[in-house]
Amino acid sequence: MLNIFTNILEAKKELLICVSLSVLYITYYLVEVVKKPMLICRKGEFRQLLEDHVPILNEYYWPTIWCFESRLQTVLGSVLRSLFLPPLQFRREVLRLSDGGQVALDWLVEEGEEEGGREGEGEQRVVVLVLPGLTGGAHADYVRCLAAAARGLGARLVVYNNRGLGGLPLTTPRLYSAVSHEDVAEAVQAVAKHGRVLAAGVSLGGLLLGRYLAEYGAAAQVHAALVVSSPLDVPRGSQSIERWGLNAALSWHMARQLRGTVRARLPAAAERVRGCRSVRAFDAAFTAPHFGFASADAYYRAASLRPRLHAVARPLLCLCAADDPFQPLEALPVGEVLSSASVALSVPARGGHIGFLEGLWPARAPHAQYLARLALQYFAATARLPPHAPPHAPPPPTTTPSPPPTITSPPPTTTSPSPPPTTTPPTPTTTPPTPTTTPPSPTTTPPSPTTTPLSPTTIPPSPSPTFT
């Protein structure tokens, strides 16, 4: 009898410990994890538009309670979306570039559209242009979320594949990099023939999109842009991803994908990258010399958007989690964003790198994913702006921007919508040229590219998670 009583006390003690730990875990989750995203944006019409018509920016973000650590969000976000979200079908179009190169534009086959037909192709409709990450393409898991947002808008969706990706052979000896914005400019020009362009860039694609917007200023043929998990300060982001531990493991995985791309497209350079076990090592051995930079650091400085955000004249919202392993919170360009009338920065406390999982079971329907809801609300809001009219720029602030603030839960604000801007777009500005290329003048447009349609294809799922 005494043994039975002792066993009951031991079981109660273990139960009490489990309950106590659960209470502590839930308390930590509610106090430290669940927060409203921080909105960094200069006061003016653009901020007013975001506050009034993009409610998700003022809602609490509830990360998956059993998976809110940044690296887990990064890896599991890609894995779960790849496994559980339905695949998409695309019709491929080959875009011939002015220098003889070629890139693929994958157009989403819409429901009810015949596989061999071209229904709606002659219509002038809104087009969502997606620029994927480092080795991504139409197969990337996050494309399925953006496709759901495009459907909600009643828009078409097209995915841009960087030179050498998407299964197309190289027709020039040059691959792609974070400074290949000239290719993006020609792709935007081709897509703009189909209707108003709304662009979404993810990771490396966000760097390319932001660079294009900065180079072309008010002459950019993009109505509004969304950048997701892009390292806006590339030198600082590079230092973060090379840290020992799980960050270095992610860097090794990306370097492995890049080595595979070089082996497949430029076999002569395969030996140079054989021993590269990190993104920095790969950039030092291949990317920097391939594009004429003296070192990886010089390449990173040329690719960084931080010093170029002031030249952006189109509405640009950047979504960057505070715990993104590729970009620490202190590296976010808060001062530069506050100095611009056209750029905003949304910083959820959690989300990792293109993770943004939420709910008890994060593999929810594509339209219910955080990224899909944000893209739908943001692009629907910017559709209220007149075509190619940047937000009105108020007088510059007289105080020096403060350092990056701490993630807090700001009280919700209620404001009334402002009338559409009526001012003339500012004069386009450009940034200094990179060591190997001279940026095109904002007042000029790239040579008219030619396109070659191919038969409809189903883009196969990615063989491995695409974190970028």
RAHU-V650431 format. One record per run of one state. SS is the DSSP state (H for helix, E for strand, - for the rest). FROM is the first residue (numbers start at 1). LEN is the number of residues. Records with the same first field share a line. If there is no record, write none. Layout:
SS=FROM-LEN / FROM-LEN
This chain:
-=1-1 / 34-1 / 37-1 / 42-3 / 54-1 / 59-1 / 62-1 / 64-6 / 85-4 / 97-5 / 109-18 / 132-9 / 154-2 / 162-19 / 193-4 / 203-1 / 220-4 / 229-5 / 242-4 / 266-1 / 274-5 / 291-5 / 304-2 / 312-3 / 320-9 / 332-2 / 339-4 / 348-10 / 359-7 / 369-1 / 383-67 / 459-10
H=2-32 / 45-9 / 55-4 / 70-15 / 141-13 / 181-12 / 204-16 / 234-8 / 246-20 / 267-7 / 279-12 / 296-8 / 306-6 / 329-3 / 334-5 / 366-3 / 370-13
E=35-2 / 38-4 / 60-2 / 63-1 / 89-8 / 102-7 / 127-5 / 156-6 / 197-6 / 224-5 / 315-5 / 343-5 / 358-1 / 450-9
